[in-house]
Amino acid sequence: MLMKSKPMLAVPVLLFCCHLALSAADAVFSGPQPGEKTSPFKVVELTGQNTGKERDPVEENAGQPAALVFVHGIERSLVPLLRVVDEYGATRKDGLKTEIIFLSPDRLAGEQRVKAAAGSLKLQSRVGLSVDGAEGPGNYGLNKECLMTIVVAKDNKVTANFALVQPGIADAPKVLEALAKVSGDTNPPTAAQLSERQMARGGGGREAAGRMNAESGKAETKPKESFPGAVPTDGRLQGLLRSFIRPTNDDATVDKVLADVKAHIKDSTDLQKQAIDGWTRILHFGDRYGTEHARKVGREFLDQLKSQTK
């Protein structure tokens, strides 16, 4: 039990949300969460008539249903899911704006690799390279551990988020469900049907995927990495943590959650254990997440909570 005589310190920012299809032990966090706004950011267009020009997908799409697909690496493992999302976007182009945004530490090299990959796969969506480098848009909080992060939005507000460490075709049903919902599609095609359509039009297969690997200079597969701790399974506690997702929080906002978290977990050893697991997971990622104040008090909070629950 927590010692009531000792005030608990504020919690760190949870900059990334649980990918609900994974178990709590495997969950990771990446990108803006449902209910949050999609803020403007810039990409350089790499396909179509506007190749080489910078644009802002969020402002340009003006609140229309959108799929923002952020890709951290060009690897064969992501090809099946990328093709399905791209094909679905093509079938719903009047009701869904699909943007594929690659991230690279080197703009020139990134442009060359992405252009080659987009051509090999015959992508139909708008393809761009983030001008913000490997981290992507600063206030999006994208996790480099995730090979792909899919942010679904409408009216410039996130409706679904998929943080995928190793994306695969098994992720397609839930992604398609979210895309269909936001675009008003009551009878969406299956992933298999979309794959067949894509292959029928010669949209690249194993050969194209192999070229992607060769161009990226990376191995064909990326071993799944396990992380310490776990995302809380309690909805209330997870919701409180998610309230700290915004990297623009000031110290007062971080501290405000203290009373709510304290009141929620004080009488439950199970919730205290979940809080320990949650903070262990977040702090594992170091200074990439949250404000300096949040990280400082988060470490103190975790140490205190561990000592009080022994």
SULMOZI-V764073 format. One line per field, one symbol per residue. ss: DSSP state (H for helix, E for strand, L for the rest). psi: psi as a letter, one per 40 degrees, with the letter a starting at -180 (. if undefined). A space follows every 10 residues. Layout:
# SULMOZI-V764073
ss->???
psi->???
This chain:
# SULMOZI-V764073
ss->LLLLLLLLLL LLLLLLLLLL LLLLLLLLLL LLLLLLELLL LLEEELLLLL LLLEELHHHH HLLLLEEEEE ELLLLHHHHH HHHHHHHHHH HLLLLLEEEE EELLLLHHHH HHHHHHHHHH HLLLLEEEEE LLHHHLLHHH LLLLLLLEEE EEEELLEEEE EEEELLLLHH HHHHHHHHHH HHHLLLLLLL HHHHHHHHHH LLLLLHHHHH HHHHHHLLLL LLLLLLLLLL LLLLHHHHHH HHLLLLLLLL HHHHHHHHHH HHHHHLLLHH HHHHHHHHHH HHHHLHHHLL LHHHHHHHHH HHHHHHHHLL
psi->iiheehhiii iihgeiihhe eiiddeiihh iiiheiihii iiihheiaef heiiihdddd efeihihhhh heigiddedd dddddddddd dfdeehhhhh hihidhdddd dddddddddd efhdihhihh eeaddahdee fihedhdhhh hhiiffhhdi hhhhdgiidd eddddddddd ddefhegiii dddddddddd effhbddddd ddddddfiid ihhhhiiiai hhehdddddd ddeedheehi ddddddeddd ddddedehdd dddddddddd ddedeaedhi iddddddddd dddddddee.
